[in-house]
Every structure is written in structure tokens, then in C-alpha cells.
Amino acid sequence: MSPQPSRRTVIAGSAALGALAHPLAAAAQSAAMQTVLDYVQGQKTTGFLILRDRKTLVEKNWPLPAGAEADKFRGDFTYGQAPDGALLEDVASQQKSFVSVLLGVAIDKGLLDVTQPVSAYIGPGWSKATPDQEARIRVIDVMTMSSGLGEGFGYQAPPGTLFFYNTPVYAVTKRVVAACAKQPLETLTHDWLTAPAGMSNTAWRQRPAAFANVGNPTGLVTTSRDTAKFGQILLDGGKAADGKRIVSAASLKAMFTRSATNPAYGRFWWLNGSDYTARPGGVRANGPLIPAAPADLVAALGAMDRKLHVVPSMKLIVVRMGQATPDRDFDQQLWLRLGKALG
């Protein structure tokens, strides 16, 4: 059993929270932030972090509880802990957004053209479509979850016409970026992203046998703090903290361009503020991804409710790690509380 993380808590003072000078206003805002923390803790959260304009407003790590459910989560998703006590967690489909940045870097380097067929990079026969059908599936179609393939890689629709959240087909893009870079995924991730960004606790890991049949056998293992550093790259226009360029502003803009088949989705990023949202599983709902959140929020989302929310207009980053939340309306309820706490 892995050692448990610390119970370290950081809650910034009223000045850092942007509270008004009046002491009653400051107290009210502090109380509102405590309400956020109380809610998040009650949702089986292991790590929660809020940064605003580079200042840490809240940083909290909770240990996993005792019990069979937590033990299964520990075995399936955790890999010990970081030096600061935070759990090292496989963040599930959040990895798609990390790969989106790697693909953007490959574009910047002139190694990748997303309008080209996937087979141009990894060869034919990667799907179960006919050769002619497969030849029409471009890298951008996979990045926008509109490849037209089912999870078993069989042909279901012309590429670019139907949004279908497809993790096994997504995983092909990890092969694409490694092929066009002529480097292992682990090497280019370190050299292009994690090393320049100072993300020292982030790495690809082979998943347990329980995940052997999901079509995506490698997980991205990281911490709340490293995930926040990743989010800061977006707020800094593609640059690391030291000013070194990681990905171009043009590639970032392309990542967050709404796709034709789902305005709430870009290139492996979820986007708020759309008229309707098509979610995994084919459920379509009127309105934005998170109605209570700012319209310019972009998100990297993973199973078990792993969250990275980035809000450029507020210079804000919110990270949530842990087990699946009991509240299935977690994002909305979180932002109803954050709105009061952040002002």
C-alpha cells in the first residue's frame, strides 16, 4: 500500500483572494472559499488547487480513506506520492489535452500536418475500415473525435461528420506524434513539455492489467501542482515560466477552435460557452458545458472526475484530483460556489 499524502492545507489571505478592503467583505470571501473546500472534500477529492494570476489561493491534499473502493482506486490509478505528499495519479483522459499540446509542438516544428491522413504517419491498416475509407481519415478528424470509427475501429460514418468520444482511436495519435518526431513518446514528452515546464512529477506509465482491453494502455501520471503548471502554459500564451516557448500561440488557438461536430470540443480540449454540448456517450444537451463557469473556460477532463479548468479572463487555474465524485453535477456545483468565493 502506498503511503498516504500529507494533510497540508494552504488558504491564501484576503489580499491574495482579491477581497475588498473592508474586513467584513474579506471575512465573507474567506468563508465562501471555505465553503468551496468543504464541498470539494466531501466529493472524494484527493487534491485541489486554485491559482489566480500565479498566486496560490488554495492548495489541499487529502488522503484516501480506508475501504475497498479506495483500495481499488489506489491500485488502479495511483503510483505512490510526490515529495510534497500529493498522490501521483493516472489522470485518465486528461492525457488527451497533454497530447494535444505535443501535437501542436509537432506542427510548430514542421513535423506534422493534421490535414494529412493518419496513415501518412503510421502506415495503412491501422483501422478496420476499407483502404479507401481509412485513407480519408485525417489526423484532425481523430483530434476532434470525428474519425467516423467506432471503438473497435470499424467504419461507422464519413470522417468529420459525427462527434463520437472515442478513446481507443484517440490513442492512435500517440503513435502519430512519436512517428513524426521519430522519438519515443516518453522522450518527446520530456523534451518538449515536462522538462521546459518544470513538471518533474509527470510521466507516462504502463497501466495495470485491468486496463489492458480499453485500447489505451499507457496512462499519464502526474500531480495537482504539475497539472497547474501545464495550465499556466496556456495562460502564458504557450510559454514556460522562464519565458521559453513551448508551443506557439497559433497552435494554442487551433486547439481551442470549436469543432464542426461539437462546439463544446476543440482538439482534445473541452470548451465552455457553446450553444449546445455533445458529451461522451452521445448525450447532447442545450447550453454550455458548465453554465455557472465563465464562457472562456477550457478544460482537460478525465474519468473519475479529474479536472483541469483554465479561465484566461480570470488568469485562473483550478485542478481537482481523486475518486469519482458522488455529485454527478460536480462541475456546475463547484462553479456556483467558486463564483461567490472568487468574486
N, C-alpha and C positions, 0 to 999 in steps of 0.2 A: 504494500500500500504506500502511495506517495505521501510525503509529509504534507501537512496542511499549511496553507498560506497564512500569513500574519493577519491580524485584525486591524492593521493600520488604517487610520481614517484621516483624511485631510478635508477640512471645510474652510474655504477662504473667508476672510473677514469681509465686512460690509463694503469696504472700499473696492476690493477686488471684484465683488459681486455687482458693482455698479450701483450700489444703493444710494438713495438720496441722503443729503447731509443730516436731515432731521433724524434723531435717534429712534423715533417710533417707526419711521419708514424702514430704517436699517433693520430693526428688530423684526418687523413684519416680513421683510425679504429673507432674512435668515431663517425664520420659522417656515417660510414657504419652501426653502431649499431642504430643510429637514423633512418636510412632508414628501418631497421627491425621494429622498433617501429611504424613508420608511416604506414607501410604496415599492421601490426597487428591491429592497432587501426581502420583502415578502413575496417576491416573484422568483425565488430560487436563483438569485444572481450571485455570481462569484466575484465579478469585477465590474466596477462602474467608475467612469472617469469623464469629467467635463473640463474642457479647456476653452477659454474665451480670450481672444487676442493674445495668445501664447501664455496666458496665466492659468494656472490650475485652480479651478474653483472647487472641485470635489475630486477626491481620489479615494476609493474604498475597495478593499479586498475582503471577501467573506469566505470562510472555509466551507467545504462541502459538508453537509450533515451526515450522520450515520444512517444506514439503511440500504436496502437492496437497490433502490432506484439510483441513489447517489453512487453506490459502488459500481453499478453498470456504467454510469456516465464516466466515472473515474477511469475505468478500464478501456472504454471506447474512445474517449475524447481527450484525456489528459496525459501529459508526459513529464511529470514531476513539477517543479516550480522554479521560477526565476530567482535571482539573488534578492530581489526586493520582496519576495514572498508571494507574488502573483502566480496563479496556476498557469502553466504552459498548456494552452488548449488548441486543439484542432478546431478551427473556426468554420468548418464546413463550407458552404457555398460563398462565404465571404471571399474565398480564394479567387473566385471568378473576377472580382474587381481588381485584385492584385495582378492577375494575368492580363487584364485589360491594359494596365499601365505598361507591363512588359511588351505587349503587342504594340503599344504606342511608341515605345522606345525603338522597337524594331523598325517601325515605319520611319521614325526620325533618322535612323541610321541607313535608310535606303535598302533595308534587307527584306522588307515585306510590303506587298501591295494587296490590301484587303479586298480589292475588286477582282483579284485573280481566284481561280478555283482552288479549293483546298488541295486537290490532287496535284496541283503545280508544286506543292511543297513536300507532300508526304507520299506522293505516288498514287496511282489508281487502285481501286479495290478496297478502300478504307470503309466503305458503306455496303449495304445490301441493295442499293439502288442499281438500276441498269447502268452501264458505262455512260450512255448519253445523259441520263438523269443526273448521275454523280458529277459529270463534267460541268453542270450548270450551278452546282452549289459552291458559292464563293465563301471566302473567309468571313466577310462582313455578314453574310446570312447566318453563319454559326454564331457570331458575336452578338447578334440581335435576337437570338433564339427563334429564327425564322428559316431554318435549314430545310424544312419540309419533311424531315425524317422523324420517325418515332424513336423511342428509347432503345429499340432493338435494331436501329439503323436502317429500317425498311422505309421505302418511299411512301409518303402519305399525301403530299401536296407540292405544287411548284415552289421552289425556294423564293423567299421574300413575300409570301402571300399570307402566311399564318403564324401567329405567335404561339409557340409551344415550349414551355420551360423544360429544357432537355439537358440534364447533367451529363449523361454518358457522351452525347455528341459534343457538348462543351469541352470535355476533356481532350478532344482531338486538337484543340488549339494549343495545348501544352506541347504536343508533338510538333505542331506547326512552328511555334516560336523557337523551339530547340533546333528544328531542321534548318530554318532560315538563318539562324545565328551560328549553326554548326558547333554548338556547345550544349552540354547537358543543362537541363532546366535549373538544377541546383546552382550551377556555376554562374549562369547569366543572371539568375535572381539575385545572387550575392553581389555580382559586379555591377549590375545595372540599377539595383534598387536598395537592397537592405544595407549594404556597406556604406554607400554615399549618404543614405538617410539616417545612419546610426541605429538601425533596427537590429540590435545584437541578439535578440531573443526570438528571431523569426527564421524558420527553416522548413523545408519540405520533409515530411516523414512518411514512411510506409504505414498504411493504416492496418488495423487488426484484421484478422480473417473474417470477422463479422461483416466487413465492408467489401469483401473480395468480389461480390457479384453486383455491385452498384455501378460499375463502369468507370469509376474514378478512384483508383487505388492509392493515390498519394494525397495526403492532407497537408494543409499549411498550418503549422503550429506557431503560435505567437502569444502575446500578452496584450492587455489593455493599453499599456504605455507604448508599445511598439505600434499597435494599431492606430493610436493617436498620432504618432509620428508620420505614419502613412497618410492620415487625413490632413496633416499640416502641409504636406507636399501639394495637395490640391489648393489649399488656401494661399499658398505662396506661388501659385502660378506655374507649378512644375519644378520648383527648386527645392534643394535640401536646405537645412537650417544654416549651413555655412555659405549659402548662395550658389552652390554648384548646381548646374542644370541637370535634372534627371530626365524629364520628359518635356516636350515643347508645349507651349500654350495652345498651338493649333491642334495637337493630338488630344489635349485635355478637352478642348471644345468639341472635338469629334466624339469623344467618349460620352459626352453629356448631351448629344443631339438626339432628340426623341425619334425613335424608330417608327417606320410607317405602319407596322403591325401592332404596336403598343406604345402609346405616347408616354407611358409611365416607365419605359425602359429605353436605355441607350445601348452602349456597347459594354455589356456585363455590369451595368450600373442601374440601380433603381432611381427614378426621378419623381419628385413631388410636383404638384401644381398642374397636373393634367386634367382634362375634362372627364376622362374615364381611366380606369386601371384594369388591365388584364393580369391576373395573378397566376402563380403556379397552379396547375390543376385545371386550367381553362376557365376559372371563375372570372367573370367580368362584372365590374361594379361602376356605377356612375360616380364621378368625383375623383379627387386626388388620392394618392397613396396614403397620406396621413393628413386629414383635413385640419387638424389643430396645429400642424407644423408650418413654418414658413414655406412659401411656394418654391423657393430656390434650393430647398434641401435636396441633397443627393445622398444615396445610401448604398452601402455594401451590406447585404443581408445573408445570413446563414442559418441553417437548421439549428434547432434548439434556441432560437431567438438570439443568435449572435448579431450584434448591431454595430455598425459604424454610421453615424449621421454627421454630415458636414453641411453647414449653413454659411455660405460665403457672406451674405448680407449681415450676419451677426459675428463673423470671424469665429465661429463656434464649431466645436467638435464634441460629440457625445459617443461614448463607447460603452457597450454592455456585453458582458460575458456570462456564461453559466448554463444551467439546465433550462429546459423548456419552461416558459412562463405559464403558470396556471391561467392567467388572464389572456384570452385569445385576442383581446383588443389592446394589447400592451402598448403598442406604439402610440395610438391615439391617447390613451390614458396617461402615458408618460408625458406627452407634449401638452396636455391640458394642465399638468402640474408644473412643467418646466416654464410654460408661458407666464405663470404667476411668479415663479422664483427668479426668472431672468429679467423680467420687465420688458 
